[in-house]
């Protein structure tokens, strides 16, 4: 499995919400995928659409079916590795006041962290904003031996155009932390820039 950076490193990066945890882990997994392209299927992408002001993350994560059935059908335990390496963070470090909660000990790889943070955000939505719960979907396809994770996150295209950072631009709701960047209008027709598509 891809090595998960330590909690202290993630705190320095600025992971203070489930939204940022998802964006960071998804981008890092996609970076790892690009070093081992034969491991993951082609439905593995991140798309930032300035017209809808949403980041669409769509990952098809292969499963080890022997581990899947040995664990009584737990896809989290059966996730295949991308690379045994740790992917170095090359982005901006964002100041935060309150870091995100620590994940369980069983969440010890980047793949598991991505799934855990997606499930935690879904749990948060179900408790606090049920309309957004449909923005997250996790499913297991046994015929394709894969776990599919689709996440839609709101983001500010103006902040992205100014900072070139999805981590900074994603709109955070699952934290009591203070914002680290100024608020700007979403969907401004005068925005300069294009949609961002990363992946296959």
C-alpha positions as CSV (number, residue, x, y, z in Angstrom):
1,X,0.0,0.0,0.0
2,X,1.1,3.6,-0.6
3,X,2.7,5.0,2.5
4,X,0.6,7.4,4.5
5,X,2.4,10.5,5.7
6,X,2.6,11.0,9.4
7,X,-0.1,13.0,11.2
8,X,2.4,15.7,12.1
9,X,3.3,16.1,8.4
10,X,-0.3,16.3,7.4
11,X,-0.9,18.9,10.1
12,X,1.9,21.0,8.6
13,X,0.4,20.6,5.1
14,X,-2.9,22.0,6.4
15,X,-5.2,19.0,6.6
16,X,-7.9,20.5,8.9
17,X,-11.0,19.0,7.4
18,X,-12.4,15.9,5.7
19,X,-12.6,17.9,2.4
20,X,-8.9,18.7,2.5
21,X,-8.1,15.2,3.6
22,X,-9.9,13.9,0.5
23,X,-8.3,16.4,-1.9
24,X,-4.8,15.8,-0.5
25,X,-5.1,12.0,-0.5
26,X,-6.8,11.8,-3.9
27,X,-4.1,14.0,-5.5
28,X,-1.4,12.0,-3.8
29,X,-2.9,8.7,-4.9
30,X,-3.1,10.0,-8.5
31,X,0.5,11.0,-8.3
32,X,1.3,7.5,-7.2
33,X,-0.9,6.0,-9.9
34,X,1.1,7.8,-12.5
35,X,4.2,5.9,-11.3
36,X,2.4,2.5,-11.5
37,X,-0.1,3.0,-14.3
38,X,-0.8,-0.7,-14.7
39,X,-2.2,-1.0,-11.2
40,X,-5.3,1.2,-11.4
41,X,-8.1,1.2,-14.0
42,X,-8.7,4.1,-16.4
43,X,-11.6,5.5,-14.4
44,X,-9.3,7.4,-12.1
45,X,-9.6,11.2,-12.4
46,X,-9.9,14.5,-10.7
47,X,-11.9,17.2,-12.5
48,X,-12.4,20.8,-11.3
49,X,-15.3,22.4,-13.1
50,X,-15.4,26.1,-12.8
51,X,-18.9,26.3,-14.2
52,X,-20.4,24.2,-11.4
53,X,-17.7,25.2,-8.9
54,X,-17.2,21.5,-8.0
55,X,-14.3,19.1,-7.8
56,X,-15.3,15.7,-9.1
57,X,-13.1,12.9,-7.8
58,X,-13.8,9.5,-9.4
59,X,-11.6,6.5,-8.5
60,X,-11.9,2.9,-9.4
61,X,-9.7,1.1,-6.8
62,X,-8.9,-2.6,-7.5
63,X,-9.5,-5.2,-4.8
64,X,-7.6,-8.3,-3.8
65,X,-10.5,-10.7,-3.9
66,X,-8.7,-13.3,-1.7
67,X,-8.4,-10.6,1.1
68,X,-11.9,-9.4,0.4
69,X,-13.5,-12.8,1.1
70,X,-11.1,-13.6,3.9
71,X,-12.2,-10.4,5.7
72,X,-15.8,-11.4,5.3
73,X,-16.4,-8.9,2.5
74,X,-14.5,-5.8,3.8
75,X,-13.3,-3.8,0.8
76,X,-11.2,-1.4,3.0
77,X,-9.0,-4.3,3.9
78,X,-8.7,-5.6,0.4
79,X,-7.6,-2.5,-1.4
80,X,-4.7,-3.1,-3.8
81,X,-1.5,-1.1,-3.5
82,X,-0.4,1.5,-6.1
83,X,3.3,1.7,-5.0
84,X,5.1,0.9,-1.8
85,X,6.7,4.4,-1.8
86,X,5.8,7.5,0.0
87,X,4.9,10.4,-2.3
88,X,6.5,13.6,-1.3
89,X,4.2,16.6,-0.9
90,X,5.3,19.4,-3.3
91,X,2.5,22.0,-2.6
92,X,2.0,25.0,-0.4
93,X,1.8,24.5,3.4
94,X,-1.4,26.1,4.7
95,X,-1.6,27.6,8.3
96,X,-4.3,26.1,10.4
97,X,-5.7,26.5,13.9
98,X,-7.2,23.1,14.5
99,X,-5.9,20.0,12.8
100,X,-8.2,17.2,11.8
101,X,-8.9,14.3,14.2
102,X,-6.5,11.4,14.1
103,X,-7.6,8.4,12.1
104,X,-7.9,4.9,13.6
105,X,-4.8,2.7,13.8
106,X,-6.3,0.5,11.1
107,X,-6.1,3.3,8.7
108,X,-2.4,2.9,8.0
109,X,-2.1,3.5,4.2
110,X,-2.9,6.3,1.8
111,X,-5.6,4.2,0.1
112,X,-7.4,3.5,3.4
113,X,-7.0,7.2,4.4
114,X,-8.8,8.3,1.2
115,X,-11.6,5.9,1.8
116,X,-11.8,6.8,5.6
117,X,-11.9,10.5,5.0
118,X,-14.6,10.0,2.3
119,X,-16.7,8.0,4.7
120,X,-16.2,10.5,7.5
121,X,-17.4,13.4,5.3
122,X,-20.4,11.3,4.3
123,X,-21.1,10.7,7.9
124,X,-20.8,14.4,8.6
125,X,-23.2,15.3,5.8
126,X,-25.8,12.7,7.0
127,X,-25.7,14.4,10.4
128,X,-25.4,18.1,9.4
129,X,-26.3,18.6,5.7
130,X,-28.4,15.7,4.3
131,X,-28.7,17.3,0.9
132,X,-25.0,17.0,0.3
133,X,-24.9,13.3,1.3
134,X,-25.6,12.4,-2.3
135,X,-22.3,14.0,-3.3
136,X,-20.4,11.0,-2.0
137,X,-20.9,7.4,-3.3
138,X,-18.9,4.3,-2.3
139,X,-19.7,1.0,-4.0
140,X,-18.1,-2.4,-4.5
141,X,-18.3,-4.1,-7.9
142,X,-17.4,-7.7,-7.6
143,X,-17.5,-8.4,-11.3
144,X,-14.9,-5.6,-11.9
145,X,-13.2,-6.5,-8.6
146,X,-13.0,-2.9,-7.7
147,X,-14.2,-0.4,-5.1
148,X,-15.6,2.8,-6.7
149,X,-15.4,6.1,-4.8
150,X,-17.1,9.2,-6.3
151,X,-16.9,12.5,-4.4
152,X,-18.2,15.9,-5.4
153,X,-16.7,18.8,-3.4
154,X,-17.5,22.5,-3.7
155,X,-14.6,24.8,-4.4
156,X,-13.9,28.4,-5.2
157,X,-12.6,28.8,-8.8
158,X,-11.3,32.3,-8.1
159,X,-9.2,31.1,-5.2
160,X,-7.9,28.2,-7.4
161,X,-7.1,30.7,-10.2
162,X,-5.2,32.8,-7.7
163,X,-3.4,30.1,-5.8
164,X,-3.1,27.1,-8.2
165,X,-4.0,24.9,-5.2
166,X,-7.0,22.6,-5.0
167,X,-6.2,22.2,-1.3
168,X,-6.6,25.9,-0.7
169,X,-9.6,26.3,-3.0
170,X,-11.8,23.4,-1.7
171,X,-14.6,24.8,0.4
172,X,-14.4,23.5,4.0
173,X,-17.5,22.8,6.1
174,X,-16.4,19.9,8.3
175,X,-14.3,21.9,10.7
176,X,-14.5,24.8,13.2
177,X,-11.2,26.1,12.0
178,X,-11.0,29.7,10.7
179,X,-10.6,30.1,6.9
180,X,-7.1,30.4,5.6
181,X,-8.0,32.5,2.6
182,X,-10.3,35.3,1.8
183,X,-13.8,34.6,0.6
184,X,-14.6,35.4,-3.1
185,X,-17.6,35.1,-5.4
186,X,-18.1,31.7,-6.9
187,X,-19.1,31.4,-10.6
188,X,-17.8,34.9,-11.6
189,X,-18.3,35.2,-15.4
190,X,-15.1,37.2,-15.6
191,X,-13.0,34.4,-14.1
192,X,-9.8,33.8,-16.1
193,X,-8.8,30.2,-16.4
194,X,-9.9,26.8,-17.6
195,X,-11.4,23.6,-16.1
196,X,-8.8,21.3,-14.6
197,X,-8.8,17.6,-15.6
198,X,-6.2,15.3,-14.1
199,X,-6.0,11.6,-14.8
200,X,-7.1,9.3,-17.6
